Amino acid sequence: MRMAGWIQKLDDFLKISEKELLINAGKISHQKAMEKAKFEYEKYRKEEDSKYISDFDREMKRLLENRSG
């Protein structure tokens, strides 16, 4: 299958999924898109990092709970 075939398949899939097809490159520059992506990733990363518990900390918590209970 050639690239044109894949493009058509993707367009057909999007139409079936009732998604809007893009007909041009849009108005956002590559630089602005990269800045936005980096900003959003940093927000995501901070949130995910705040939820992270290492295996060591998880095991210590379990041991302390078993010891006192």
Biopython code that builds the backbone (N, CA, C, O; Angstrom):
import numpy as np
from Bio.PDB.StructureBuilder import StructureBuilder

atoms = [
    (1, "MET", "N", (0.855, -1.177, 0.000)),
    (1, "MET", "CA", (0.000, 0.000, 0.000)),
    (1, "MET", "C", (0.898, 1.237, 0.000)),
    (1, "MET", "O", (1.898, 1.289, 0.715)),
    (2, "ARG", "N", (0.544, 2.190, -0.778)),
    (2, "ARG", "CA", (1.301, 3.447, -0.858)),
    (2, "ARG", "C", (0.769, 4.452, 0.165)),
    (2, "ARG", "O", (-0.298, 4.260, 0.749)),
    (3, "MET", "N", (1.533, 5.523, 0.368)),
    (3, "MET", "CA", (1.151, 6.549, 1.346)),
    (3, "MET", "C", (-0.233, 7.111, 1.036)),
    (3, "MET", "O", (-1.028, 7.334, 1.949)),
    (4, "ALA", "N", (-0.527, 7.339, -0.235)),
    (4, "ALA", "CA", (-1.848, 7.876, -0.610)),
    (4, "ALA", "C", (-2.963, 6.942, -0.144)),
    (4, "ALA", "O", (-4.031, 7.397, 0.265)),
    (5, "GLY", "N", (-2.709, 5.639, -0.208)),
    (5, "GLY", "CA", (-3.701, 4.669, 0.260)),
    (5, "GLY", "C", (-3.924, 4.768, 1.757)),
    (5, "GLY", "O", (-5.058, 4.700, 2.230)),
    (6, "TRP", "N", (-2.824, 4.933, 2.512)),
    (6, "TRP", "CA", (-2.939, 5.082, 3.956)),
    (6, "TRP", "C", (-3.676, 6.365, 4.324)),
    (6, "TRP", "O", (-4.482, 6.387, 5.254)),
    (7, "ILE", "N", (-3.393, 7.420, 3.590)),
    (7, "ILE", "CA", (-4.081, 8.693, 3.840)),
    (7, "ILE", "C", (-5.578, 8.520, 3.647)),
    (7, "ILE", "O", (-6.375, 8.996, 4.455)),
    (8, "GLN", "N", (-5.957, 7.838, 2.577)),
    (8, "GLN", "CA", (-7.379, 7.607, 2.301)),
    (8, "GLN", "C", (-8.003, 6.736, 3.393)),
    (8, "GLN", "O", (-9.118, 7.009, 3.837)),
    (9, "LYS", "N", (-7.303, 5.705, 3.826)),
    (9, "LYS", "CA", (-7.814, 4.829, 4.903)),
    (9, "LYS", "C", (-8.033, 5.627, 6.189)),
    (9, "LYS", "O", (-9.055, 5.478, 6.859)),
    (10, "LEU", "N", (-7.064, 6.469, 6.519)),
    (10, "LEU", "CA", (-7.196, 7.279, 7.726)),
    (10, "LEU", "C", (-8.367, 8.247, 7.608)),
    (10, "LEU", "O", (-9.152, 8.396, 8.544)),
    (11, "ASP", "N", (-8.484, 8.900, 6.462)),
    (11, "ASP", "CA", (-9.609, 9.812, 6.245)),
    (11, "ASP", "C", (-10.933, 9.072, 6.374)),
    (11, "ASP", "O", (-11.868, 9.579, 6.993)),
    (12, "ASP", "N", (-11.022, 7.872, 5.791)),
    (12, "ASP", "CA", (-12.254, 7.076, 5.887)),
    (12, "ASP", "C", (-12.555, 6.718, 7.331)),
    (12, "ASP", "O", (-13.706, 6.789, 7.760)),
    (13, "PHE", "N", (-11.525, 6.331, 8.090)),
    (13, "PHE", "CA", (-11.714, 5.986, 9.496)),
    (13, "PHE", "C", (-12.228, 7.189, 10.277)),
    (13, "PHE", "O", (-13.142, 7.059, 11.091)),
    (14, "LEU", "N", (-11.645, 8.356, 10.031)),
    (14, "LEU", "CA", (-12.080, 9.560, 10.741)),
    (14, "LEU", "C", (-13.518, 9.930, 10.391)),
    (14, "LEU", "O", (-14.280, 10.366, 11.255)),
    (15, "LYS", "N", (-13.882, 9.757, 9.138)),
    (15, "LYS", "CA", (-15.266, 10.041, 8.720)),
    (15, "LYS", "C", (-16.245, 9.101, 9.414)),
    (15, "LYS", "O", (-17.295, 9.529, 9.894)),
    (16, "ILE", "N", (-15.891, 7.805, 9.463)),
    (16, "ILE", "CA", (-16.752, 6.825, 10.134)),
    (16, "ILE", "C", (-16.887, 7.161, 11.610)),
    (16, "ILE", "O", (-17.954, 6.977, 12.197)),
    (17, "SER", "N", (-15.817, 7.652, 12.210)),
    (17, "SER", "CA", (-15.804, 8.017, 13.624)),
    (17, "SER", "C", (-16.433, 9.387, 13.869)),
    (17, "SER", "O", (-16.431, 9.890, 14.992)),
    (18, "GLU", "N", (-16.958, 9.968, 12.825)),
    (18, "GLU", "CA", (-17.593, 11.287, 12.887)),
    (18, "GLU", "C", (-16.640, 12.359, 13.387)),
    (18, "GLU", "O", (-17.041, 13.268, 14.115)),
    (19, "LYS", "N", (-15.373, 12.250, 12.992)),
    (19, "LYS", "CA", (-14.371, 13.269, 13.317)),
    (19, "LYS", "C", (-14.226, 14.217, 12.131)),
    (19, "LYS", "O", (-14.462, 13.849, 10.980)),
    (20, "GLU", "N", (-13.834, 15.433, 12.445)),
    (20, "GLU", "CA", (-13.655, 16.435, 11.396)),
    (20, "GLU", "C", (-12.285, 16.263, 10.746)),
    (20, "GLU", "O", (-11.281, 16.099, 11.441)),
    (21, "LEU", "N", (-12.243, 16.301, 9.427)),
    (21, "LEU", "CA", (-10.983, 16.192, 8.700)),
    (21, "LEU", "C", (-10.328, 17.556, 8.581)),
    (21, "LEU", "O", (-11.001, 18.563, 8.358)),
    (22, "LEU", "N", (-9.025, 17.581, 8.730)),
    (22, "LEU", "CA", (-8.287, 18.820, 8.528)),
    (22, "LEU", "C", (-8.061, 19.011, 7.037)),
    (22, "LEU", "O", (-7.667, 18.076, 6.340)),
    (23, "ILE", "N", (-8.308, 20.219, 6.545)),
    (23, "ILE", "CA", (-8.150, 20.462, 5.109)),
    (23, "ILE", "C", (-6.957, 21.356, 4.798)),
    (23, "ILE", "O", (-6.666, 21.626, 3.632)),
    (24, "ASN", "N", (-6.256, 21.821, 5.853)),
    (24, "ASN", "CA", (-5.057, 22.623, 5.634)),
    (24, "ASN", "C", (-4.102, 22.433, 6.807)),
    (24, "ASN", "O", (-4.399, 21.683, 7.737)),
    (25, "ALA", "N", (-2.986, 23.091, 6.767)),
    (25, "ALA", "CA", (-1.965, 22.923, 7.800)),
    (25, "ALA", "C", (-2.309, 23.640, 9.103)),
    (25, "ALA", "O", (-1.648, 23.410, 10.116)),
    (26, "GLY", "N", (-3.306, 24.484, 9.103)),
    (26, "GLY", "CA", (-3.687, 25.190, 10.313)),
    (26, "GLY", "C", (-2.948, 26.502, 10.470)),
    (26, "GLY", "O", (-2.248, 26.951, 9.563)),
    (27, "LYS", "N", (-3.115, 27.120, 11.648)),
    (27, "LYS", "CA", (-2.563, 28.451, 11.883)),
    (27, "LYS", "C", (-1.456, 28.468, 12.933)),
    (27, "LYS", "O", (-0.828, 29.505, 13.148)),
    (28, "ILE", "N", (-1.211, 27.345, 13.584)),
    (28, "ILE", "CA", (-0.224, 27.299, 14.663)),
    (28, "ILE", "C", (1.135, 26.912, 14.089)),
    (28, "ILE", "O", (1.254, 25.927, 13.360)),
    (29, "SER", "N", (2.151, 27.692, 14.424)),
    (29, "SER", "CA", (3.500, 27.393, 13.935)),
    (29, "SER", "C", (4.072, 26.188, 14.674)),
    (29, "SER", "O", (3.612, 25.834, 15.760)),
    (30, "HIS", "N", (5.059, 25.578, 14.081)),
    (30, "HIS", "CA", (5.731, 24.446, 14.706)),
    (30, "HIS", "C", (6.295, 24.864, 16.058)),
    (30, "HIS", "O", (6.171, 24.129, 17.038)),
    (31, "GLN", "N", (6.909, 26.029, 16.113)),
    (31, "GLN", "CA", (7.503, 26.522, 17.354)),
    (31, "GLN", "C", (6.455, 26.663, 18.452)),
    (31, "GLN", "O", (6.690, 26.243, 19.585)),
    (32, "LYS", "N", (5.303, 27.247, 18.133)),
    (32, "LYS", "CA", (4.236, 27.417, 19.132)),
    (32, "LYS", "C", (3.705, 26.063, 19.586)),
    (32, "LYS", "O", (3.426, 25.866, 20.769)),
    (33, "ALA", "N", (3.567, 25.135, 18.652)),
    (33, "ALA", "CA", (3.084, 23.801, 19.010)),
    (33, "ALA", "C", (4.064, 23.101, 19.945)),
    (33, "ALA", "O", (3.652, 22.448, 20.904)),
    (34, "MET", "N", (5.349, 23.235, 19.672)),
    (34, "MET", "CA", (6.364, 22.625, 20.523)),
    (34, "MET", "C", (6.363, 23.255, 21.916)),
    (34, "MET", "O", (6.509, 22.546, 22.912)),
    (35, "GLU", "N", (6.201, 24.568, 21.995)),
    (35, "GLU", "CA", (6.138, 25.250, 23.290)),
    (35, "GLU", "C", (4.934, 24.773, 24.093)),
    (35, "GLU", "O", (5.050, 24.516, 25.291)),
    (36, "LYS", "N", (3.789, 24.653, 23.447)),
    (36, "LYS", "CA", (2.572, 24.184, 24.111)),
    (36, "LYS", "C", (2.740, 22.746, 24.592)),
    (36, "LYS", "O", (2.357, 22.412, 25.713)),
    (37, "ALA", "N", (3.312, 21.899, 23.741)),
    (37, "ALA", "CA", (3.521, 20.494, 24.113)),
    (37, "ALA", "C", (4.449, 20.397, 25.320)),
    (37, "ALA", "O", (4.183, 19.625, 26.241)),
    (38, "LYS", "N", (5.517, 21.157, 25.327)),
    (38, "LYS", "CA", (6.465, 21.131, 26.441)),
    (38, "LYS", "C", (5.801, 21.615, 27.730)),
    (38, "LYS", "O", (5.992, 21.021, 28.792)),
    (39, "PHE", "N", (5.025, 22.690, 27.633)),
    (39, "PHE", "CA", (4.313, 23.232, 28.789)),
    (39, "PHE", "C", (3.351, 22.191, 29.369)),
    (39, "PHE", "O", (3.328, 21.964, 30.579)),
    (40, "GLU", "N", (2.561, 21.563, 28.499)),
    (40, "GLU", "CA", (1.585, 20.578, 28.959)),
    (40, "GLU", "C", (2.282, 19.348, 29.531)),
    (40, "GLU", "O", (1.804, 18.772, 30.508)),
    (41, "TYR", "N", (3.394, 18.938, 28.944)),
    (41, "TYR", "CA", (4.138, 17.787, 29.454)),
    (41, "TYR", "C", (4.694, 18.083, 30.840)),
    (41, "TYR", "O", (4.646, 17.225, 31.722)),
    (42, "GLU", "N", (5.216, 19.275, 31.041)),
    (42, "GLU", "CA", (5.748, 19.636, 32.350)),
    (42, "GLU", "C", (4.649, 19.620, 33.409)),
    (42, "GLU", "O", (4.881, 19.161, 34.528)),
    (43, "LYS", "N", (3.456, 20.112, 33.073)),
    (43, "LYS", "CA", (2.328, 20.053, 34.007)),
    (43, "LYS", "C", (1.999, 18.603, 34.354)),
    (43, "LYS", "O", (1.829, 18.260, 35.524)),
    (44, "TYR", "N", (1.912, 17.759, 33.331)),
    (44, "TYR", "CA", (1.620, 16.346, 33.518)),
    (44, "TYR", "C", (2.692, 15.689, 34.379)),
    (44, "TYR", "O", (2.386, 14.933, 35.300)),
    (45, "ARG", "N", (3.935, 15.983, 34.072)),
    (45, "ARG", "CA", (5.053, 15.363, 34.783)),
    (45, "ARG", "C", (5.041, 15.729, 36.263)),
    (45, "ARG", "O", (5.254, 14.867, 37.116)),
    (46, "LYS", "N", (4.795, 16.999, 36.574)),
    (46, "LYS", "CA", (4.742, 17.419, 37.979)),
    (46, "LYS", "C", (3.636, 16.674, 38.721)),
    (46, "LYS", "O", (3.827, 16.210, 39.845)),
    (47, "GLU", "N", (2.482, 16.568, 38.076)),
    (47, "GLU", "CA", (1.349, 15.884, 38.707)),
    (47, "GLU", "C", (1.667, 14.400, 38.930)),
    (47, "GLU", "O", (1.418, 13.863, 40.009)),
    (48, "GLU", "N", (2.210, 13.755, 37.919)),
    (48, "GLU", "CA", (2.537, 12.341, 38.043)),
    (48, "GLU", "C", (3.648, 12.111, 39.057)),
    (48, "GLU", "O", (3.589, 11.157, 39.834)),
    (49, "ASP", "N", (4.652, 12.967, 39.059)),
    (49, "ASP", "CA", (5.749, 12.834, 40.024)),
    (49, "ASP", "C", (5.258, 12.988, 41.460)),
    (49, "ASP", "O", (5.780, 12.339, 42.367)),
    (50, "SER", "N", (4.260, 13.839, 41.672)),
    (50, "SER", "CA", (3.749, 14.035, 43.029)),
    (50, "SER", "C", (3.010, 12.800, 43.536)),
    (50, "SER", "O", (2.878, 12.614, 44.745)),
    (51, "LYS", "N", (2.530, 11.959, 42.628)),
    (51, "LYS", "CA", (1.816, 10.743, 43.011)),
    (51, "LYS", "C", (2.738, 9.532, 43.149)),
    (51, "LYS", "O", (2.321, 8.485, 43.645)),
    (52, "TYR", "N", (3.974, 9.673, 42.715)),
    (52, "TYR", "CA", (4.890, 8.533, 42.678)),
    (52, "TYR", "C", (5.325, 8.112, 44.074)),
    (52, "TYR", "O", (5.678, 8.946, 44.909)),
    (53, "ILE", "N", (5.295, 6.813, 44.312)),
    (53, "ILE", "CA", (5.817, 6.241, 45.554)),
    (53, "ILE", "C", (6.792, 5.149, 45.144)),
    (53, "ILE", "O", (6.423, 4.225, 44.419)),
    (54, "SER", "N", (8.020, 5.248, 45.599)),
    (54, "SER", "CA", (9.027, 4.255, 45.224)),
    (54, "SER", "C", (8.700, 2.904, 45.849)),
    (54, "SER", "O", (7.952, 2.825, 46.823)),
    (55, "ASP", "N", (9.259, 1.856, 45.288)),
    (55, "ASP", "CA", (9.066, 0.514, 45.842)),
    (55, "ASP", "C", (9.573, 0.455, 47.280)),
    (55, "ASP", "O", (8.954, -0.178, 48.135)),
    (56, "PHE", "N", (10.686, 1.110, 47.540)),
    (56, "PHE", "CA", (11.243, 1.136, 48.894)),
    (56, "PHE", "C", (10.260, 1.773, 49.871)),
    (56, "PHE", "O", (9.973, 1.214, 50.929)),
    (57, "ASP", "N", (9.745, 2.954, 49.503)),
    (57, "ASP", "CA", (8.799, 3.647, 50.395)),
    (57, "ASP", "C", (7.521, 2.839, 50.584)),
    (57, "ASP", "O", (6.975, 2.791, 51.687)),
    (58, "ARG", "N", (7.049, 2.217, 49.539)),
    (58, "ARG", "CA", (5.841, 1.398, 49.620)),
    (58, "ARG", "C", (6.070, 0.219, 50.580)),
    (58, "ARG", "O", (5.210, -0.090, 51.406)),
    (59, "GLU", "N", (7.217, -0.426, 50.466)),
    (59, "GLU", "CA", (7.537, -1.566, 51.332)),
    (59, "GLU", "C", (7.720, -1.124, 52.777)),
    (59, "GLU", "O", (7.264, -1.805, 53.696)),
    (60, "MET", "N", (8.386, 0.010, 52.987)),
    (60, "MET", "CA", (8.565, 0.527, 54.350)),
    (60, "MET", "C", (7.212, 0.830, 54.994)),
    (60, "MET", "O", (6.990, 0.524, 56.166)),
    (61, "LYS", "N", (6.333, 1.418, 54.237)),
    (61, "LYS", "CA", (4.999, 1.726, 54.754)),
    (61, "LYS", "C", (4.273, 0.433, 55.146)),
    (61, "LYS", "O", (3.651, 0.347, 56.204)),
    (62, "ARG", "N", (4.371, -0.560, 54.269)),
    (62, "ARG", "CA", (3.711, -1.834, 54.559)),
    (62, "ARG", "C", (4.298, -2.467, 55.823)),
    (62, "ARG", "O", (3.552, -2.957, 56.671)),
    (63, "LEU", "N", (5.617, -2.461, 55.955)),
    (63, "LEU", "CA", (6.256, -3.039, 57.126)),
    (63, "LEU", "C", (5.869, -2.314, 58.405)),
    (63, "LEU", "O", (5.599, -2.949, 59.424)),
    (64, "LEU", "N", (5.842, -1.001, 58.356)),
    (64, "LEU", "CA", (5.478, -0.220, 59.545)),
    (64, "LEU", "C", (4.014, -0.443, 59.934)),
    (64, "LEU", "O", (3.683, -0.508, 61.118)),
    (65, "GLU", "N", (3.150, -0.560, 58.937)),
    (65, "GLU", "CA", (1.745, -0.820, 59.241)),
    (65, "GLU", "C", (1.566, -2.195, 59.859)),
    (65, "GLU", "O", (0.776, -2.357, 60.788)),
    (66, "ASN", "N", (2.291, -3.186, 59.356)),
    (66, "ASN", "CA", (2.201, -4.553, 59.917)),
    (66, "ASN", "C", (2.796, -4.628, 61.312)),
    (66, "ASN", "O", (2.330, -5.392, 62.158)),
    (67, "ARG", "N", (3.813, -3.842, 61.542)),
    (67, "ARG", "CA", (4.486, -3.831, 62.843)),
    (67, "ARG", "C", (3.595, -3.233, 63.924)),
    (67, "ARG", "O", (3.558, -3.728, 65.051)),
    (68, "SER", "N", (2.878, -2.164, 63.577)),
    (68, "SER", "CA", (2.052, -1.482, 64.574)),
    (68, "SER", "C", (0.657, -2.093, 64.666)),
    (68, "SER", "O", (-0.084, -1.799, 65.604)),
    (69, "GLY", "N", (0.303, -2.916, 63.731)),
    (69, "GLY", "CA", (-1.062, -3.450, 63.726)),
    (69, "GLY", "C", (-1.154, -4.849, 64.045)),
    (69, "GLY", "O", (-2.252, -5.405, 64.070)),
]
sb = StructureBuilder()
sb.init_structure("model")
sb.init_model(0)
sb.init_chain("A")
sb.init_seg("    ")
for serial, (resi, resn, name, xyz) in enumerate(atoms, 1):
    if name == "N":
        sb.init_residue(resn, " ", resi, " ")
    sb.init_atom(name, np.array(xyz, "f"), 0.0, 1.0, " ", f" {name:<3s}", serial, name[0])
structure = sb.get_structure()
